[in-house]
Amino acid sequence: MKKLKLFLQNLSSRVLRIINFILFFAGLLLIGCGVYYDATYMFILGVFLWALAVICITIAYRCPYCDAAYNVKSGIPNYCPHCGKELKR
């Protein structure tokens, strides 16, 4: 889990947003198709992808120093709003 956290925090914010966008909407699409076509495997795969996107978001958008989550609606901030240390982009 620690290696995944370091990997996600070292990705650029643009790449991370693209990966999360793809995982999130691919998961929702597979969930919808699984329900519509009554395909359990599609539904389970969709739930897995959607959950993976949510986990990646919660792990990656945290300060590496104080481990506090920060608001990323306008992108990753330059400084942590909790501890004030500079965040690399």
Backbone bond lengths (Angstrom), bond angles and torsions (degrees), N, CA, C in turn:
res aa  C-N    CA-C-N  psi(-1)  N-CA   C-N-CA  omega(-1)  CA-C   N-CA-C  phi
1 M - - - 1.441 - - 1.523 110.60 -
2 K 1.334 117.14 -35.62 1.455 120.88 -179.19 1.525 110.70 -67.53
3 K 1.344 117.72 -37.47 1.461 121.01 178.16 1.524 110.69 -66.22
4 L 1.335 116.98 -39.90 1.461 120.90 177.57 1.520 110.06 -63.28
5 K 1.321 116.72 -41.57 1.461 121.08 179.58 1.526 110.69 -62.50
6 L 1.336 117.83 -44.94 1.461 121.12 178.73 1.528 111.65 -64.96
7 F 1.328 116.27 -40.21 1.460 120.33 179.05 1.517 110.94 -62.79
8 L 1.324 117.30 -46.25 1.457 121.00 -178.39 1.520 112.02 -67.70
9 Q 1.325 117.92 -35.51 1.452 120.33 -179.70 1.526 111.64 -74.11
10 N 1.325 118.58 -20.69 1.458 121.38 179.41 1.525 113.21 -88.39
11 L 1.332 117.92 -9.45 1.455 120.33 177.02 1.525 109.59 -74.46
12 S 1.313 116.39 150.91 1.465 118.67 175.67 1.524 108.67 -70.34
13 S 1.309 116.63 156.47 1.463 120.34 -176.38 1.523 111.31 -64.55
14 R 1.320 117.81 -33.70 1.465 120.24 -179.82 1.528 110.94 -67.46
15 V 1.318 117.37 -45.92 1.465 121.57 179.06 1.523 110.21 -62.83
16 L 1.324 116.31 -42.08 1.457 120.71 -179.80 1.522 111.37 -63.89
17 R 1.311 117.44 -40.89 1.470 120.26 177.90 1.520 111.47 -65.46
18 I 1.324 117.76 -39.02 1.471 120.83 178.84 1.527 110.36 -64.98
19 I 1.332 116.84 -45.19 1.468 120.77 179.14 1.524 110.28 -61.61
20 N 1.326 117.55 -45.80 1.459 120.58 -179.82 1.520 111.53 -65.32
21 F 1.332 117.52 -38.84 1.463 121.32 177.96 1.524 110.58 -60.72
22 I 1.329 115.95 -47.05 1.465 120.14 -179.09 1.528 111.31 -64.13
23 L 1.334 117.10 -47.33 1.466 120.34 -179.96 1.526 111.49 -62.14
24 F 1.320 116.50 -44.85 1.463 121.07 -176.06 1.529 111.16 -63.58
25 F 1.330 117.38 -51.50 1.460 119.34 -176.18 1.525 113.24 -77.36
26 A 1.323 117.95 -28.36 1.467 119.60 173.42 1.533 109.40 -66.27
27 G 1.332 115.64 -39.60 1.465 119.40 177.08 1.515 111.91 -63.28
28 L 1.337 116.88 -45.34 1.466 119.77 178.90 1.527 111.68 -64.59
29 L 1.335 116.63 -38.52 1.456 120.38 178.14 1.528 111.00 -63.67
30 L 1.324 116.65 -43.98 1.466 119.78 179.36 1.530 111.57 -67.90
31 I 1.327 117.26 -35.33 1.466 119.62 175.89 1.527 109.87 -62.37
32 G 1.334 115.96 -46.17 1.467 119.89 179.13 1.512 112.72 -62.69
33 C 1.329 116.91 -43.75 1.471 120.43 178.56 1.519 111.57 -66.41
34 G 1.319 115.98 -37.15 1.462 119.43 178.64 1.515 112.32 -64.83
35 V 1.320 116.27 -38.32 1.464 119.74 177.64 1.529 110.59 -71.60
36 Y 1.332 116.63 -44.49 1.473 120.94 -176.99 1.523 111.79 -64.83
37 Y 1.331 117.56 -45.09 1.457 121.69 -177.47 1.525 113.24 -93.05
38 D 1.309 117.00 4.14 1.464 122.97 -179.86 1.537 110.96 55.20
39 A 1.336 114.79 45.16 1.466 121.79 179.47 1.525 108.36 -109.95
40 T 1.312 114.96 106.05 1.461 120.83 -175.93 1.517 112.00 -63.39
41 Y 1.324 117.62 -39.30 1.463 120.37 -178.02 1.534 111.13 -64.04
42 M 1.332 117.96 -36.85 1.465 120.76 177.25 1.523 110.60 -66.55
43 F 1.317 116.06 -41.37 1.456 120.81 -180.00 1.531 110.66 -63.25
44 I 1.319 117.17 -45.76 1.467 121.50 -179.01 1.528 110.51 -65.53
45 L 1.324 117.49 -42.69 1.458 120.90 176.99 1.527 111.27 -62.85
46 G 1.320 116.78 -39.30 1.458 121.06 177.59 1.509 112.31 -64.37
47 V 1.316 117.28 -43.14 1.463 121.12 177.58 1.527 110.23 -63.52
48 F 1.322 116.75 -39.90 1.459 120.77 178.30 1.535 111.32 -62.73
49 L 1.328 117.72 -47.08 1.465 120.86 179.74 1.528 111.68 -64.32
50 W 1.321 116.29 -42.36 1.458 120.52 179.07 1.525 110.68 -63.15
51 A 1.326 117.16 -44.14 1.463 120.79 178.67 1.524 110.96 -65.41
52 L 1.321 118.04 -37.45 1.459 121.36 177.47 1.528 111.07 -63.27
53 A 1.322 117.16 -39.17 1.464 120.52 177.11 1.527 111.02 -64.26
54 V 1.312 117.21 -42.93 1.469 120.99 179.71 1.530 110.47 -65.31
55 I 1.325 117.44 -41.34 1.466 121.23 178.95 1.526 110.20 -64.44
56 C 1.335 117.09 -43.49 1.468 120.26 178.89 1.514 111.53 -61.70
57 I 1.312 117.81 -39.62 1.463 121.40 178.73 1.519 110.41 -63.56
58 T 1.325 116.98 -45.89 1.464 119.62 -177.04 1.521 112.54 -70.21
59 I 1.322 118.08 -29.60 1.462 120.66 178.62 1.521 111.04 -78.55
60 A 1.326 116.73 -43.80 1.460 120.15 -170.27 1.517 113.82 -76.17
61 Y 1.306 118.57 -33.18 1.461 120.60 -175.27 1.517 110.89 -93.34
62 R 1.322 115.21 58.73 1.459 122.73 176.57 1.516 108.89 -133.39
63 C 1.314 115.15 152.27 1.460 120.79 176.70 1.530 108.60 -70.63
64 P 1.336 118.23 131.00 1.466 119.48 179.75 1.531 113.03 -72.69
65 Y 1.322 117.35 -13.08 1.463 120.97 -177.61 1.532 112.20 -94.20
66 C 1.337 116.62 -51.93 1.473 119.11 -176.52 1.526 112.40 -105.56
67 D 1.336 118.06 -4.58 1.462 125.17 177.90 1.531 113.09 62.55
68 A 1.325 116.85 24.41 1.458 120.75 177.02 1.528 109.41 -91.09
69 A 1.324 116.39 142.18 1.460 120.52 177.87 1.517 109.06 -75.78
70 Y 1.337 116.27 146.70 1.446 119.95 176.92 1.521 109.86 -128.81
71 N 1.325 114.77 156.81 1.456 122.51 -176.93 1.523 109.22 -74.31
72 V 1.314 117.51 127.78 1.454 120.83 -176.22 1.522 112.15 -117.57
73 K 1.314 117.36 21.88 1.465 119.75 -179.32 1.519 111.92 -61.00
74 S 1.319 117.16 -33.68 1.461 120.47 179.24 1.534 111.11 -107.48
75 G 1.297 118.09 23.47 1.458 122.13 -179.24 1.522 111.29 100.20
76 I 1.309 115.54 174.55 1.459 120.40 179.54 1.530 108.33 -74.65
77 P 1.325 117.79 127.81 1.470 119.74 -178.14 1.532 111.81 -70.83
78 N 1.331 115.89 162.17 1.463 121.11 177.82 1.519 111.59 -75.81
79 Y 1.323 116.65 -31.30 1.457 122.32 -178.31 1.527 109.24 -129.61
80 C 1.305 116.54 146.51 1.458 121.44 177.42 1.528 108.70 -69.04
81 P 1.334 118.24 128.63 1.461 119.62 179.82 1.528 113.03 -71.82
82 H 1.324 118.36 -12.47 1.456 121.30 -178.43 1.526 112.85 -94.95
83 C 1.338 116.05 -51.19 1.484 118.89 -176.95 1.526 112.52 -103.86
84 G 1.335 118.75 -15.72 1.453 122.36 176.69 1.518 115.59 83.22
85 K 1.319 118.53 3.25 1.465 120.34 -179.58 1.528 109.86 -79.43
86 E 1.330 114.95 152.79 1.455 120.54 -177.79 1.527 110.39 -73.35
87 L 1.330 115.50 135.57 1.460 121.75 178.53 1.512 108.48 -103.05
88 K 1.329 116.78 133.44 1.461 118.27 176.58 1.518 109.12 -82.85
89 R 1.292 115.78 147.41 1.471 121.25 -176.19 1.468 110.56 -95.37
